[in-house]
């Protein structure tokens, strides 16, 4: 399989901006980044960079999947093509298979299938309610000669990545008030799949000769979110390494001692007493302190946010994997791309 050779570090005119389209996911990505652990107001420049990287990777992923689809004589890009491209990274493939199981389960709940019908579905191999699981299982049977990939369907190993995300979200929500927590919950529910038509336009699928089907679009939306999540973790780790004294890793500043109180009034010149000048001066000092405090809070919020430089450095480090087998750990390594979700 040949690729385009473009680098994920580039900032192409993707996101719809360079193709004459106005479609972009920058606002949604800012909310996603907040839900993944970024500042409450992530930097727009960081969100734009994340969007361009995700868009570049998905476009290249679609090109690779299109080539696989042509080789097997199919007319559309399907789930089988994407599973084939992910077969080398078993941890991420197992996570994808669990996602497909969840989508089937959700479809059953939404359709309101009764308990008796669920029992019949388990006994029926031709059931359409488990279509995603059946697609994955049938395809893995056709390409798996050792049984290693099929074993992922029954693997109940704890997903460390998902567990870490849940723990991070719990820590993030500890200090939130009700309004902040409501915003946080709403952000956590955002995904590319909830805006399917916009997501399809964003990828410019209408111009493709071989187009992805509905299940493939679900997987692409899932991989897009996983790419954002992994990029955020890498960027946050880079920001902490490059800035060990960041506000997240240091205690709050020590409060300044109170100014001289009434016990020192004896030292105050008598001419300044009784005319209200002391009260006016103290109020002015308090106002100045409040302004400085608000400015400091704003600067601290900006310093908490992941910077574009952190993202670029994280991607650069991720691309420099070491080890004799590193060129073979991804289906995309041969064309110079380091994929985050596959």
N, C-alpha and C positions, 0 to 999 in steps of 0.2 A: 504494500500500500504506500503510495506516495502522498506527501502533504504539501502544504503551501510553503512551509518553512518560515512562516512569520513567527515572531517571538511574542510571548505573553507579556513581556515587558513593554512592548510598543503600545502607543496610545492611538489606535487607528481611528478613523472617522466612523467607527461603529456606533452602536447605540442609536442608529437611525440618523445621526446628524450629517454624515457624509454621503448618504444615499438619497438625499432629497426628502427624507422622512423626518417628521418631528417627534416620532415615538422615542421615549426614553423612560428609564426606570429610576432616575436619580432620586426623586422624593421617596419612592418605596424602598430604595436601597438604604437611604438614611435611617428609615424606621427599622429595617432589618438589622442594620449595624448596631443600632441602639439596643435592640432585643438580644443581640449576641454579645453584648458587653461593652460597647463603645459608650462615649459620653451621651448624655440625653439629647444633645444637639450635635450630631456628628458633622464634621467639616464637609462642605459641599465639594471641595476639591478632592477629598479622599473618596467620596461617593462616586464622583465622575470617573476617577481613575479605576475604582473597583468595577464600575459598569463597563468601561472599555475593555478591561482584562477579561471579564466574564463573557462579554460579547465576542471577543476575538477567539476565546477558547471554544465557545459553542459553535461558532461558524466553522472552525477547523474540525471540530468533532462531527458536525454534519457532513462535511466533505469526506471524512474518513468513512463514516457510516454509509454514505452514498456509494462509495467504491465497493464496500463489502456487499451492499445490496445488488449492485450490478454483477458482481462475480457469481452470485447465487441465482441470478436471473429474475430477481423480484422487480416489481413495478413501483414499490413504495419503500421508504425507510421504515423498518419495523423494530419492535423491541429486540428481536433476535440479533439485529445488526449492532445495537448498542451493547447488548450483553456480551457479544463476541469481542468487542473492543475493550471491555472491562475484565476479561477473563484472567488477566495476569495479576491483577490486584484483588486477591481473594477477600480481604477484609472489606473493601468497598463494594465488591460484588455481593457479599453476604448482606451488607446494609441495604443495597438496592433490592435484593430479593425480599427482605423483610418489609421494605416500603411497598412493594407490589402486593404482598400479602395483606398489608394494612389497607391498601386501596380496594382490594376485593372485599374485605370485611366491612369497610365503610359503605361500599355499594349495597351490600346486603342490608345494613342498618337503614340506609336512606330509602331503600325500596320497601322497607317494612316487612321483610320476609318473616313468617312465623317460625316457631321452633320446630314444628313438624316438617316444614319445608327444608329447613337447614339439615335435618337428619336425612331427608331424601337426597339432598345435594351431595352429602358425603358419600352416599351409596352409589350415586350416579357419576360415571366418569365423563359423561357428555354434558355436564352442567355448565351453563354459561356464567354462573355467578362467580366461579373461580377462574375466569378466563385468563387473568394475568399470571396466576400461579401455573396454570396449565401450559401457557405459552413458554414460560421460563423452564418448566420441567421437561417438556418435550424437546426443547432446543438443547438443553444441557445433556439430555440422554444421547442426542445425535452427535455431540462433539466430545463428550467426556469418555475417555478410554480407561481411566484409572478409578473413577468413582469419586475423585476428590472434589470436583465441582458439585456433583449431586449431593454430596454430604453437607454442603452449605445450606441446603433446603431444610435439613433437620437439625442444624447447629443452633443450640440455645446459649451459646457463649455470650457473656455480658459484653455489650459494646462499650468500650472505654471512652470512645469519643462522645457518644450520646450521654453517658453518665457524667462526663466532665461538663458538658453543656448544661445539664440539669443542675449540677452543683453551682456552676457559675451564675445561672439565672436566680437560684435561691439566694446566693450571697448578694447579688445585685438588688434584689427586691427587699432586703431586710430594712433598709433605711428609707424606703419610699412611703409617702403619704398616700391617701386613697386616690387622689387625682393622678399622681405619678404612676401608681400601680395599674390604674385603669388604662393609661396610655401605654404602659409596658405590656400589658396583656394583649392589647390591640395590635401592637407591633409584632408580638410573637406569632400572631395568627396570619401575618402577611406571607405570601408566597407568590411565585411566578405563575403557578397553576391556577390561582384564583382570578387571574386576568389573562385567560387563555388567548383571546383574540388579539389583545395588545402584545402578548408574548410572541405570537406568530408573526405579527407585523414587525416586531423588533428584530426578529431573525430573518425577515424578508423571505419567508417560505414560499410566497406566491411566485417568486422569480426562479425557484428551483425546478430543475427538470424532473428530478425524483424527489417527491415530497414526503415528509414523515407522516405516518398515520396517527390516530388519536392516542394510542398507547405510547408510541414513541415520543409524542409531544409531552405526555405526562412525565416520562423519564427524563426528558431534556429539562423540563421545569424543575424537577427534583435535583438534577445534577447542577443546574444553575445556582440553586440555593445552597447546595453543599459546597460549591466553589466559593461562594461569598463567606460561608461559615469558616471554611478552612483558611481562607485568605485573612479573615479577621483574627483568628487565633495566631497565625504567623505574624501578622502586623503588630498585634498587642505584645507578643513575646519579644519582638524586635524593639519596640518602644521601651519596654522595661529594661532590656539589656543595655540599650544606648543611653537611657536616662535613669540610672539607679536611684537618683534623688527626686524622682517624680512625686507629685502629691499623693499618688496611690500607695507608695511604699514608705511614706514618712508620716509621723504623727502630726496632728494639727498644731499650729504655732501656739506658743505660750501666751496667754492673755497678758496684755500690758497692765501694770499695776495701776490702781486708781489714783487720780490726781489728788492734790492736797484738798482735804475736806475742811469742815468748819473749825476743826481743832487748830488750824493755822491762821485763823482770821486775825489773831493778834499781830501777825507779821504784816498784815495788809495795810497799806497807807490809809489813814483816816479819811482822806479826801475822796477815795474811791468807794466809800461805803454809803449806802442809803440812796444812791442814784440809779441803781439797776444796771450799772455797767458790767458788774461781775457776771450777772445772769446772761447778759447779751453776749459777752465774750465766750462764756462756757457753751452757750447754744451754737455759736458760730464754730467753735472747735468741734462740737459733736457733729455738726453738719458736714464739716470737712472730713471728719473720720468716717462718717457714713459713706461719703462719696468715694473715699479711698478704699473702703471695705468692699463696696459694690464693684469698683474697678478691679480689685484684687480677685474677687469671686469670678468675674468674667474672664480674667486672664487664667485663673486656675481651671475653669471649664474648658478653655481652649487648649491648655496644656494636657488635660486629661484625654482629649480626643486624639484618635489615631491620625497621624500626619501622613501625607502622601509619600514622604521620604521613607517612613517606616514600612509602607506597603511595598515600595520598590525594592528596598533592601531585603525584605522578607522573601519576595519572589526570587531575587538573585541568589539568596542562600539556599532556597528550596531547590533551585535548579542545579546546584553543585553537590549532588549526592556522590558519596564515595563508595568504593567497593568494586570488586571484579564483576559483579552481576548487575551493577546499576544501569548499564545501557539497555538491559532487557526487562526492567521492572515496569515499563510502560509501553503501550502500543504506539506511543507518539514520540518516543525518545529519538527515533531514527530521523525525524524531520526537524529536530532542534527544539521542539516544544516540550515543556514540562507541564503536564496537566495536573490540576489540583484535585479534581473530583474523580479521575479515572486512573 
